[in-house]
Amino acid sequence: MEEQNKYEKMLAMYDTNLDDAQVAAAVKDLLSRHMQENMTPEVKKFLFGSIELTTLKTTDSEESVLKFTERVNDFANDYPALPHVATICVYPNFASIVSQSLEVEGVEVACVSGCFPSSQTFLEVKVAETSLALRDGATEIDIVMSVGKFLSGDYESVCDEISELKSICGDKKMKVILESGMLNAGQVKKASLLAMYAGADYIKTSTGKEKPAATPEAAYVMCQAIKEYHEKTGIQIGFKPAGGLNTVEDAVAMYTIVKEVLGEKWLTNQWFRMGTSRLANLLLSDIEGTEINYF
């Protein structure tokens, strides 16, 4: 009970009593006023450099992941004027293939871990999977918050698990996925704050396996939580929308929200990432002015 009160006291420092309709209206107003100014080649190039190029398919194989990684290697030669992607994101059993074959300096190797996408297994299994991914070359880890425990109000277990997995990651960055499409605005705010309090380096919207995935409304609430947490603690937390980013407009909308809520300090690919595969080709096509299916 004392531990639970600790989390309740932390949450009480923030306004988590949010109204979904009011959030939607605020997002609509923000995008209507600012999104068009960001529809520029410079912003689109920046967004390309913030992509976590992701393959999380049942049909992934050593051969397909190697080919996937080699496309990132080739891109630096084929498009020297453009930034490379920020990250390659794969399942943990492919970490060694990516880390051993990746040649582009500055591209991170991210692995989803902890029984992605459901997070429904023993903590010992999550610890083992995360440790093995790091051993095999992962430089970043993406875990899913235990959504069922969160919705049950068991904040202690949620935070203990995040803290335990962060301790395994050490100085490697850990992202906590909230699966925001299953939560209302107030719950997104609470989940964001709990994840940051427990040690997340980034908070991430979605696994991409549930609908809806990344929405502008969830992004807005999560960025507000990051801003308020930074103001109170001085700790800067990264933001990663993932899933449901299907158009260039979707990407620019996320950029606009980050820029207007969090400011220029977050507009680097160290603090703003986008988890997607489809969007890489769409952004590349838009930048180059012709349809390209590179990845």
Long-range contacts (C-beta under 8 A, 24 or more apart in sequence): 3-156, 4-155, 4-156, 7-155, 7-156, 7-159, 7-194, 7-197, 8-155, 10-193, 10-194, 10-197, 11-190, 11-193, 11-194, 13-232, 14-189, 14-193, 14-225, 14-228, 15-189, 16-186, 16-189, 16-190, 16-193, 17-186, 18-184, 18-185, 18-186, 18-189, 18-221, 19-185, 20-184, 20-185, 20-217, 23-185, 23-217, 23-220, 23-221, 24-217, 26-220, 27-216, 27-217, 27-220, 27-257, 30-220, 30-256, 30-257, 30-260, 31-216, 31-253, 31-256, 31-257, 34-256, 34-259, 34-260, 35-249, 35-252, 35-253, 35-256, 38-252, 38-255, 38-256, 38-259, 39-252, 41-287, 43-252, 43-255, 44-248, 44-251, 44-252, 44-283, 44-286, 44-287, 45-82, 45-83, 45-287, 46-83, 46-255, 46-267, 46-269, 47-251, 47-252, 47-255, 47-274, 47-283, 48-82, 48-83, 48-85, 48-280, 48-283, 48-284, 48-287, 49-82, 49-83, 49-84, 49-85, 49-86, 49-269, 50-86, 50-269, 50-272, 50-273, 50-274, 51-85, 51-86, 51-87, 51-273, 51-274, 51-276, 51-279, 51-280, 51-283, 52-85, 52-86, 52-87, 52-88, 52-89, 52-110, 52-240, 52-242, 52-273, 52-274, 52-275, 52-276, 53-85, 53-87, 53-88, 53-89, 53-276, 53-277, 53-280, 53-295, 54-88, 54-89, 54-90, 54-208, 54-242, 54-275, 54-276, 54-277, 55-89, 55-90, 55-277, 56-89, 56-90, 56-91, 56-112, 56-116, 56-208, 60-90, 60-91, 60-94, 62-94, 62-97, 65-90, 65-94, 65-97, 65-98, 66-97, 66-101, 68-295, 69-97, 69-98, 69-101, 69-102, 70-101, 71-294, 71-295, 72-102, 72-104, 72-107, 73-101, 73-102, 73-103, 73-104, 75-104, 75-294, 76-104, 78-294, 79-284, 82-284, 82-287, 83-269, 85-280, 86-269, 86-273, 87-140, 87-273, 89-142, 89-275, 91-116, 92-129, 92-130, 92-132, 92-133, 92-136, 92-138, 95-133, 95-136, 95-137, 95-138, 96-136, 96-137, 98-137, 99-136, 99-137, 99-138, 99-139, 100-137, 108-139, 108-140, 108-173, 109-137, 109-138, 109-139, 109-140, 110-138, 110-139, 110-140, 110-141, 110-142, 110-175, 111-138, 111-140, 111-141, 111-142, 112-142, 112-143, 112-144, 112-207, 113-138, 113-141, 113-142, 113-143, 113-165, 114-143, 114-144, 114-165, 115-144, 116-142, 116-143, 116-144, 116-207, 117-144, 117-177, 117-179, 117-207, 117-208, 117-209, 117-210, 118-144, 119-143, 119-144, 119-145, 119-146, 119-147, 120-148, 123-161, 123-164, 126-161, 126-165, 127-164, 127-165, 127-168, 130-165, 130-168, 130-169, 131-168, 134-168, 134-169, 134-172, 138-172, 139-172, 139-173, 140-172, 140-173, 140-174, 140-175, 141-165, 141-169, 141-172, 141-173, 141-174, 141-175, 142-174, 142-175, 142-177, 142-204, 143-174, 143-175, 143-176, 143-177, 144-176, 144-177, 144-179, 144-207, 145-176, 145-177, 145-178, 145-179, 145-191, 145-194, 145-195, 147-178, 147-179, 147-182, 147-183, 150-187, 150-190, 150-191, 150-194, 151-187, 155-194, 158-194, 158-198, 159-194, 159-197, 159-198, 160-198, 162-194, 162-195, 162-198, 162-199, 162-200, 163-198, 163-199, 166-198, 166-199, 166-200, 166-201, 167-199, 173-201, 173-202, 173-238, 174-199, 174-200, 174-201, 174-202, 175-200, 175-201, 175-202, 175-203, 175-204, 175-238, 175-240, 176-200, 176-202, 176-203, 176-204, 177-204, 177-205, 177-206, 177-207, 177-242, 178-203, 178-204, 178-205, 178-206, 178-218, 178-222, 179-206, 179-207, 179-210, 180-205, 180-206, 180-214, 180-215, 180-218, 180-222, 181-205, 181-206, 181-210, 181-211, 181-212, 181-213, 181-215, 181-218, 182-210, 183-218, 185-217, 185-218, 185-221, 188-218, 188-221, 188-222, 188-225, 189-221, 189-222, 189-224, 189-225, 192-221, 192-222, 192-225, 192-226, 192-229, 193-225, 193-229, 196-225, 196-226, 196-229, 196-235, 196-237, 197-229, 200-237, 201-237, 201-238, 202-237, 202-238, 202-239, 202-240, 202-273, 203-237, 203-238, 203-239, 203-240, 204-239, 204-240, 204-241, 204-242, 204-275, 205-240, 205-241, 205-242, 205-243, 206-241, 206-242, 206-243, 206-244, 207-242, 207-243, 208-242, 208-243, 208-244, 208-275, 209-243, 210-243, 211-244, 212-244, 213-242, 213-243, 213-244, 213-245, 214-241, 214-242, 214-243, 214-244, 214-245, 214-250, 214-254, 215-244, 216-253, 216-254, 216-257, 219-253, 219-254, 219-257, 219-258, 220-257, 220-261, 223-257, 223-258, 223-261, 223-262, 224-261, 226-262, 226-266, 227-261, 227-262, 236-265, 236-266, 236-271, 238-266, 238-270, 238-271, 238-272, 238-273, 239-266, 239-271, 239-272, 239-273, 240-272, 240-273, 240-274, 240-275, 241-274, 241-275, 242-274, 242-275, 242-276, 243-275, 243-276, 245-274, 245-275, 245-276, 245-278, 245-279, 246-278, 246-279, 246-282, 247-279, 247-282, 248-279, 248-282, 248-283, 248-286, 250-279, 251-279, 251-283
